[in-house]
Structures are given as C-alpha cells and as structure tokens.
Amino acid sequence: MPREASITYEQVAAIADRIKAAGGKPTARQIRERHGSGSLGTIHKLFQRWEGSHPVSTEAGSSLPPALQRAILDFVMQERATARADLDAKLSDIQAAADELAAESERQTEHIQTMESALQASQEEKAALAGKIEQLEADRSAVQIEAARERLAADATRTELAKAQVRLDAMPSLERENERLRSAVDGERAARTDAERLAGIAEEKAAGLAERLAETQARHTHEVATLDSQLQDHKRRNATLDAELSAMRKESRDLAARLAQAQGELEALRAQNAGHLDVIKNFTAQSAMTGAS
C-alpha cells in the first residue's frame, strides 16, 4: 500500500510565501529543511506547482529617450547579472535535487532486491515446514498400525488360554488315569502359566503402546498446531512482503519518472536561460544603435 505524503501543497506554498515575504528566494531544499520531513522529489514537484502560480512579469517599452535608454540599459545589465545568478542557483538546486532523486532510486532498487531475497527464503522455509508436517503424519500412521498389531497378538493369547482351560475342565476324573494325566496337567499348567505370562507381557506392551500412541498423538497435535500457526505467520509475512515489494516497485517507478521530469525541466530552464540571454543581447544592441544614431 503506497505511503501517504508527509507534506502537502498548502504547506509548501505557505513556507515558500514566508521565505519570499522575508526577501529570500525559496527553493525545494529550503522548504524541506524548514518543514523537517518529506521526500525531496515530492517537495520539488509541489514547489514547481507553486512557482507556476507566481509567473515573472516583464514589460517592454517602445521608444524612449537616449538618456532613459542608457539608464534602462544599466538597469538591464544589473538585472541581467542578478537574473543570471538566480538562474544559476536554480539550476544548481534542480541538479542537486535530480542527483538526490537518482541516489534515492538506487537505494530503493537495493531495498527491493533485499525484499525479494527475504521473500524467497520465507517460501523455502514454508516448503520445509510442509515436509515436516507430512513426516509427522506418516509417523503417526506407523504408530497406530503397530498398536493395532499388538492388540491382535494379545487377543490371540487370550484365545489360547481359553482353549487350554476348556481342555483342563474336560479331563476324566478316573483314578487310573490320574497318574497318566498328571504329567499332562502339569504341562498344561506350565503352558497356562507361560500363556498368562505372555498375555500379561502383551497387555503391558499394548498398554505401553497405547500410552505412547496417546503421547504421540498429543505431541503431534501440538506440533501440527504449532506448525500451522508458523505457516499462517509465514503466509501473513509473505503477504506483507509482497505488498511492501509492490509498493517499493511503484515508488521506484515514480522516482524514475520524477527524475526524468526533473532532467527535462533542467534542460527547459537551460533553454529558457539561453533565450533570456538572447533577448538581453538584442535589447543591448538595439539600445547601442539608438544611442549612436
């Protein structure tokens, strides 16, 4: 968004009127020094507008007595020297303003290049954050699959325990088979103990995995929220950088246009100065011829 001008035409006109009323010759640099702020290019443009509303009036006489012509000639020569000094000072001020505009344009170009580098770095950081989010999603899916596999293993162990218990309950209570089946019972009890131990280990492992899954999900949720917040901040920063970059580019174009305008005005003033000198030379020659006759 373009910045609002820190000085208006009314302020420029008021300062220039005060300088002129005090007997001085106002310039764009003097106006900026008295105002205390503002772009020299903007002040120069407004000062030209003020100068356009205060044209210099000239009057020419027809035929005058020789004595009066000599007096006028002396006066014209004096005014010529004064006007030449004023024109030289004005040309110097315009040249200084043009040089400062060129320097400011160069600074703006360097700033634009810096902003473009910052924008590119921000975009690269945004891509890295997106890759990290995708990796976190993949890790969460892997943990969920592992937890499901451990639950299935625990369920299978419980099923084997139930089958072993059924076999124990179905054993005959005959005395003659007591000795034969004792070893089998001991084996089943050992198997049951091992199965219970394995089931306990599996349950503990499943509980641990469930706890890890909950912690991972909580950590993932927090990291995703943090990354999303960072991503939003980067998006806002990118938008701000884009807006500032557009504004700087527009201001750079405006500065280039004002620089070209100042250079054109400088050439026009030089041409006008040459025209004034020709008029003064013609008037001097005519006055000399009249005095000779």
C-alpha positions as CSV (number, residue, x, y, z in Angstrom):
1,M,0.0,0.0,0.0
2,P,1.6,3.4,-1.0
3,R,2.6,5.6,1.9
4,E,0.8,8.9,2.5
5,A,2.7,12.0,1.6
6,S,4.1,13.7,4.7
7,I,3.8,17.2,3.2
8,T,1.0,18.9,1.2
9,Y,0.9,21.6,-1.4
10,E,-0.6,24.1,1.1
11,Q,2.4,23.6,3.5
12,V,4.9,24.0,0.6
13,A,3.1,27.2,-0.6
14,A,2.9,28.6,2.9
15,I,6.6,28.1,3.6
16,A,7.6,29.5,0.1
17,D,5.4,32.6,0.7
18,R,7.1,33.2,4.0
19,I,10.5,32.9,2.5
20,K,9.6,35.2,-0.3
21,A,7.9,37.7,2.0
22,A,11.1,37.8,4.1
23,G,13.0,38.9,0.9
24,G,14.6,35.5,0.3
25,K,14.4,33.2,-2.7
26,P,12.6,29.9,-1.8
27,T,14.0,26.6,-3.0
28,A,12.8,23.0,-2.6
29,R,15.8,22.2,-0.2
30,Q,15.0,25.2,2.0
31,I,11.3,24.1,2.2
32,R,12.3,20.6,3.3
33,E,14.7,22.0,5.9
34,R,12.0,24.3,7.4
35,H,9.3,21.6,7.3
36,G,11.6,19.0,8.8
37,S,10.5,16.0,6.7
38,G,9.2,14.9,3.3
39,S,10.6,13.4,0.1
40,L,12.7,15.9,-1.9
41,G,11.1,14.7,-5.1
42,T,7.5,15.3,-3.7
43,I,8.6,18.8,-2.4
44,H,10.2,19.7,-5.7
45,K,7.0,18.7,-7.6
46,L,4.8,20.8,-5.3
47,F,7.3,23.7,-5.4
48,Q,7.2,23.8,-9.2
49,R,3.4,24.0,-8.9
50,W,3.8,27.0,-6.6
51,E,6.3,28.6,-9.0
52,G,3.8,28.1,-11.8
53,S,1.2,30.2,-9.9
54,H,3.7,33.0,-9.5
55,P,4.9,34.0,-13.0
56,V,7.6,36.6,-13.6
57,S,6.1,39.5,-15.4
58,T,8.1,41.5,-17.9
59,E,7.3,44.8,-19.6
60,A,8.9,46.3,-22.7
61,G,9.0,50.0,-23.7
62,S,8.6,51.3,-27.2
63,S,10.7,54.3,-28.0
64,L,12.5,56.0,-25.1
65,P,14.9,59.0,-24.8
66,P,18.6,58.1,-25.1
67,A,19.3,59.1,-21.5
68,L,16.5,56.9,-20.3
69,Q,17.6,54.1,-22.6
70,R,21.1,54.3,-21.1
71,A,19.6,54.2,-17.6
72,I,17.5,51.3,-18.6
73,L,20.5,49.6,-20.2
74,D,22.5,50.0,-17.0
75,F,19.5,48.6,-15.1
76,V,19.1,45.8,-17.5
77,M,22.7,44.8,-17.2
78,Q,22.4,44.8,-13.5
79,E,19.2,42.8,-13.6
80,R,20.9,40.5,-16.1
81,A,23.7,39.7,-13.7
82,T,21.1,39.2,-10.9
83,A,18.9,37.0,-13.1
84,R,21.9,35.0,-14.3
85,A,22.9,34.4,-10.7
86,D,19.4,33.4,-9.8
87,L,19.1,31.1,-12.8
88,D,22.5,29.5,-12.0
89,A,21.4,29.0,-8.4
90,K,18.1,27.5,-9.5
91,L,19.9,25.2,-12.0
92,S,22.2,24.1,-9.2
93,D,19.3,23.4,-6.9
94,I,17.5,21.4,-9.6
95,Q,20.7,19.4,-10.4
96,A,21.2,18.7,-6.7
97,A,17.5,17.5,-6.5
98,A,18.0,15.3,-9.6
99,D,21.1,13.8,-8.1
100,E,19.4,13.1,-4.8
101,L,16.4,11.5,-6.7
102,A,18.8,9.3,-8.6
103,A,20.5,8.2,-5.3
104,E,17.1,7.5,-3.7
105,S,16.1,5.5,-6.7
106,E,19.2,3.4,-6.4
107,R,18.6,2.8,-2.7
108,Q,15.0,1.8,-3.4
109,T,16.3,-0.7,-6.0
110,E,18.7,-2.3,-3.5
111,H,15.9,-2.5,-0.9
112,I,13.6,-4.2,-3.4
113,Q,16.4,-6.8,-4.1
114,T,16.7,-7.4,-0.3
115,M,12.9,-7.8,0.0
116,E,12.9,-10.3,-2.9
117,S,15.7,-12.4,-1.2
118,A,13.7,-12.4,2.1
119,L,10.6,-13.5,0.3
120,Q,12.4,-16.4,-1.4
121,A,13.9,-17.5,1.9
122,S,10.4,-17.4,3.5
123,Q,9.0,-19.5,0.7
124,E,11.8,-22.1,1.2
125,E,11.1,-22.2,4.9
126,K,7.4,-22.7,4.2
127,A,8.2,-25.7,2.0
128,A,10.4,-27.2,4.7
129,L,7.5,-26.9,7.3
130,A,5.1,-28.6,4.9
131,G,7.5,-31.5,4.5
132,K,7.9,-31.8,8.3
133,I,4.1,-31.9,8.7
134,E,3.9,-34.8,6.1
135,Q,6.6,-36.7,8.0
136,L,4.7,-36.3,11.3
137,E,1.5,-37.7,9.7
138,A,3.5,-40.7,8.4
139,D,4.9,-41.4,11.9
140,R,1.5,-41.2,13.5
141,S,0.1,-43.7,11.0
142,A,3.0,-46.1,11.7
143,V,2.4,-46.0,15.5
144,Q,-1.3,-46.6,15.0
145,I,-0.5,-49.7,12.8
146,E,1.9,-51.1,15.4
147,A,-0.6,-50.6,18.3
148,A,-3.3,-52.5,16.3
149,R,-0.8,-55.4,15.6
150,E,0.0,-55.7,19.4
151,R,-3.8,-55.7,20.2
152,L,-4.3,-58.6,17.8
153,A,-1.4,-60.5,19.4
154,A,-2.9,-60.0,22.9
155,D,-6.3,-61.3,21.7
156,A,-4.7,-64.4,20.2
157,T,-3.0,-65.2,23.5
158,R,-6.3,-64.9,25.4
159,T,-7.9,-67.3,22.9
160,E,-5.2,-69.9,23.5
161,L,-5.7,-69.5,27.3
162,A,-9.4,-70.2,27.0
163,K,-8.8,-73.3,24.9
164,A,-6.3,-74.6,27.5
165,Q,-8.8,-74.1,30.2
166,V,-11.5,-76.0,28.3
167,R,-9.1,-78.9,27.9
168,L,-8.4,-78.9,31.6
169,D,-12.1,-78.9,32.5
170,A,-12.8,-81.8,30.1
171,M,-10.2,-84.2,31.6
172,P,-11.7,-87.5,33.1
173,S,-11.7,-87.9,36.8
174,L,-10.9,-91.6,36.7
175,E,-8.4,-92.7,39.3
176,R,-6.5,-95.0,37.0
177,E,-5.8,-92.1,34.6
178,N,-4.8,-89.8,37.3
179,E,-1.1,-90.7,37.1
180,R,-1.1,-90.7,33.3
181,L,-2.8,-87.4,33.1
182,R,-0.8,-85.7,35.9
183,S,2.1,-85.0,33.6
184,A,-0.3,-83.7,31.0
185,V,-1.9,-81.4,33.6
186,D,1.5,-80.2,34.8
187,G,2.3,-79.4,31.1
188,E,-0.9,-77.7,30.6
189,R,-0.4,-75.7,33.9
190,A,3.0,-74.7,32.7
191,A,1.6,-73.8,29.3
192,R,-1.1,-71.8,31.0
193,T,1.4,-70.0,33.2
194,D,3.5,-69.2,30.2
195,A,0.5,-68.1,28.3
196,E,-0.7,-65.9,31.2
197,R,2.8,-64.5,31.5
198,L,2.9,-63.8,27.7
199,A,-0.6,-62.4,27.9
200,G,0.5,-60.1,30.8
201,I,3.6,-59.0,28.8
202,A,1.4,-58.5,25.7
203,E,-1.1,-56.4,27.7
204,E,1.6,-54.4,29.3
205,K,3.2,-53.8,25.9
206,A,-0.2,-53.0,24.4
207,A,-0.8,-50.5,27.3
208,G,2.6,-49.0,26.8
209,L,1.9,-48.7,23.1
210,A,-1.5,-47.2,23.8
211,E,0.2,-44.7,26.1
212,R,2.9,-44.0,23.5
213,L,0.2,-43.6,20.9
214,A,-1.7,-41.1,23.1
215,E,1.5,-39.2,23.8
216,T,2.5,-39.2,20.2
217,Q,-1.0,-38.1,19.1
218,A,-0.9,-35.3,21.7
219,R,2.6,-34.3,20.7
220,H,1.6,-34.5,17.0
221,T,-1.5,-32.4,17.6
222,H,0.6,-29.8,19.4
223,E,3.3,-29.8,16.7
224,V,0.8,-29.6,13.9
225,A,-0.9,-26.7,15.6
226,T,2.4,-25.0,16.2
227,L,3.5,-25.6,12.6
228,D,0.1,-24.5,11.3
229,S,0.5,-21.3,13.3
230,Q,4.0,-20.8,12.0
231,L,2.7,-21.5,8.5
232,Q,0.0,-18.9,8.9
233,D,2.6,-16.4,10.2
234,H,4.7,-17.1,7.2
235,K,1.7,-16.6,4.9
236,R,1.0,-13.3,6.5
237,R,4.6,-12.3,6.4
238,N,4.8,-13.3,2.7
239,A,1.6,-11.2,2.0
240,T,3.2,-8.2,3.9
241,L,6.5,-8.7,2.0
242,D,4.6,-8.9,-1.4
243,A,2.6,-5.7,-0.5
244,E,5.8,-3.9,0.5
245,L,7.6,-5.1,-2.5
246,S,4.8,-3.9,-4.8
247,A,4.8,-0.5,-3.0
248,M,8.6,-0.2,-3.3
249,R,8.5,-1.1,-7.0
250,K,5.8,1.5,-7.6
251,E,7.7,4.1,-5.7
252,S,10.8,3.2,-7.6
253,R,8.9,3.8,-10.9
254,D,7.6,7.1,-9.6
255,L,11.1,8.2,-8.6
256,A,12.4,7.3,-12.1
257,A,9.6,9.2,-13.7
258,R,10.2,12.3,-11.4
259,L,13.9,12.0,-12.2
260,A,13.2,12.1,-15.9
261,Q,10.8,15.0,-15.4
262,A,13.5,16.9,-13.3
263,Q,16.0,16.3,-16.1
264,G,13.5,17.6,-18.7
265,E,12.8,20.7,-16.6
266,L,16.6,21.2,-16.2
267,E,17.0,21.3,-20.0
268,A,14.0,23.6,-20.3
269,L,15.5,26.0,-17.8
270,R,18.8,26.0,-19.6
271,A,17.0,26.7,-22.9
272,Q,15.0,29.4,-21.2
273,N,18.2,30.9,-19.8
274,A,19.7,31.0,-23.3
275,G,16.5,32.7,-24.6
276,H,16.7,35.3,-21.9
277,L,20.4,36.0,-22.7
278,D,19.5,36.4,-26.4
279,V,16.7,38.9,-25.6
280,I,19.1,40.9,-23.4
281,K,21.8,40.9,-26.1
282,N,19.3,42.1,-28.8
283,F,18.0,44.8,-26.5
284,T,21.5,45.9,-25.7
285,A,22.4,46.0,-29.4
286,Q,19.3,48.0,-30.2
287,S,20.0,50.4,-27.4
288,A,23.5,50.9,-28.6
289,M,22.3,51.6,-32.2
290,T,19.7,54.0,-31.0
291,G,22.3,55.9,-28.9
292,A,24.7,56.0,-31.8
293,S,22.1,57.5,-34.1
